[in-house]
Amino acid sequence: MAAPNLLSPTTITGKTTYVALTTTNATSVLSNASASGKVLKVNSLVVSNVDGVNNASITVSIYSAAALGGTAYKIANTITVPADSTLVVIDKTSMIYLEEDKSIGATASAASDLEIVCSYEEIS
């Protein structure tokens, strides 16, 4: 099934997802399965450093396939998030559409220091 026409969607549902980056491997933040019949409008992606002492860096990528498959294309590359602070990677002025068979993943420089909150609209 193809992604919906944005001029006449049937349903728009606001959603929020969150993930703790517990390893230094790429972790899935949001995935849109192939043939989902949906497009995901990512309105915000905020990274929070929950470590009170140490800085940590974040890399956020959009992948050319669902579930972190295919090629990773960087949205943010090794940006330092100071201890006890946040970094806005995506906001309403720079939102992106996540089409079918695409995903967003994040990689932290230190395990268990960073958490991500992602707000999006599921459009079908």
C-alpha positions as CSV (number, residue, x, y, z in Angstrom):
1,M,0.0,0.0,0.0
2,A,1.2,3.5,-0.8
3,A,1.5,6.3,1.7
4,P,-1.6,8.5,2.1
5,N,-2.2,11.6,0.1
6,L,-1.6,14.5,2.6
7,L,-4.3,16.6,1.1
8,S,-7.0,14.2,2.2
9,P,-6.0,12.0,5.1
10,T,-8.5,9.7,6.8
11,T,-6.9,9.9,10.3
12,I,-4.3,12.0,12.0
13,T,-3.3,10.7,15.4
14,G,-0.8,12.5,17.7
15,K,1.7,10.2,19.4
16,T,4.8,10.4,21.5
17,T,7.5,7.7,21.9
18,Y,10.5,7.6,24.1
19,V,13.7,5.5,24.5
20,A,16.6,5.3,26.8
21,L,19.9,4.7,25.0
22,T,21.2,1.9,27.2
23,T,24.0,0.9,24.8
24,T,26.4,2.6,22.4
25,N,24.9,0.7,19.5
26,A,22.3,2.2,17.2
27,T,18.9,2.1,18.9
28,S,15.6,2.4,17.1
29,V,13.6,5.6,18.0
30,L,10.8,5.4,15.4
31,S,10.1,3.0,12.5
32,N,7.5,3.0,9.8
33,A,7.0,-0.5,8.3
34,S,6.8,-1.1,4.6
35,A,3.2,-1.3,3.4
36,S,2.0,0.5,6.6
37,G,-0.3,2.8,4.6
38,K,0.9,5.6,6.9
39,V,3.3,8.5,6.9
40,L,4.8,9.7,10.2
41,K,5.2,13.5,10.6
42,V,8.0,13.9,13.2
43,N,7.4,17.2,15.0
44,S,10.1,17.0,17.6
45,L,12.9,14.9,18.8
46,V,14.6,15.9,22.0
47,V,17.7,14.3,23.5
48,S,18.2,14.6,27.3
49,N,21.4,13.9,29.1
50,V,20.4,12.3,32.5
51,D,23.9,12.0,33.8
52,G,24.5,14.7,36.3
53,V,28.3,14.8,35.7
54,N,29.4,13.7,32.3
55,N,28.8,15.0,28.8
56,A,27.7,12.5,26.1
57,S,27.4,12.8,22.3
58,I,24.5,11.8,20.2
59,T,24.2,10.8,16.5
60,V,20.7,10.7,15.0
61,S,20.1,9.1,11.6
62,I,17.3,8.4,9.2
63,Y,17.6,5.0,7.7
64,S,16.6,4.0,4.2
65,A,14.6,1.0,5.5
66,A,12.5,0.2,8.5
67,A,14.0,-1.2,11.7
68,L,17.3,0.5,11.2
69,G,17.8,-1.3,7.9
70,G,19.5,0.0,4.8
71,T,21.8,3.1,4.8
72,A,22.0,5.6,7.7
73,Y,21.8,9.3,6.7
74,K,22.8,11.7,9.5
75,I,20.4,14.2,10.9
76,A,22.8,15.1,13.8
77,N,26.3,13.8,14.0
78,T,28.3,13.4,17.3
79,I,26.8,16.5,18.9
80,T,27.7,16.9,22.6
81,V,24.9,17.0,25.1
82,P,26.2,18.5,28.3
83,A,25.4,16.9,31.6
84,D,21.8,17.6,32.9
85,S,20.8,19.4,29.7
86,T,18.8,18.8,26.5
87,L,19.3,19.1,22.8
88,V,16.5,19.7,20.3
89,V,17.4,17.8,17.1
90,I,14.0,18.2,15.3
91,D,11.3,20.8,16.0
92,K,8.2,22.1,14.3
93,T,10.3,24.4,12.1
94,S,12.5,21.5,10.8
95,M,10.1,18.6,11.0
96,I,10.5,15.6,8.7
97,Y,8.2,13.0,7.2
98,L,9.0,9.4,7.8
99,E,7.7,7.5,4.8
100,E,6.9,3.8,4.6
101,D,9.9,1.5,5.0
102,K,12.0,4.2,6.8
103,S,13.2,4.6,10.4
104,I,15.1,6.9,12.8
105,G,17.8,5.6,15.0
106,A,20.2,7.1,17.6
107,T,23.7,6.2,18.8
108,A,25.1,7.5,22.1
109,S,28.7,7.8,23.1
110,A,28.0,6.5,26.6
111,A,25.5,3.8,27.7
112,S,22.6,5.0,29.8
113,D,23.4,8.7,29.7
114,L,20.9,9.8,27.1
115,E,17.2,9.5,26.7
116,I,15.0,10.6,23.7
117,V,11.5,11.8,23.5
118,C,9.9,12.0,20.0
119,S,6.6,13.6,19.2
120,Y,4.9,12.7,15.9
121,E,1.7,12.5,13.9
122,E,0.6,9.2,12.4
123,I,-1.2,10.1,9.2
124,S,-3.3,7.6,7.2
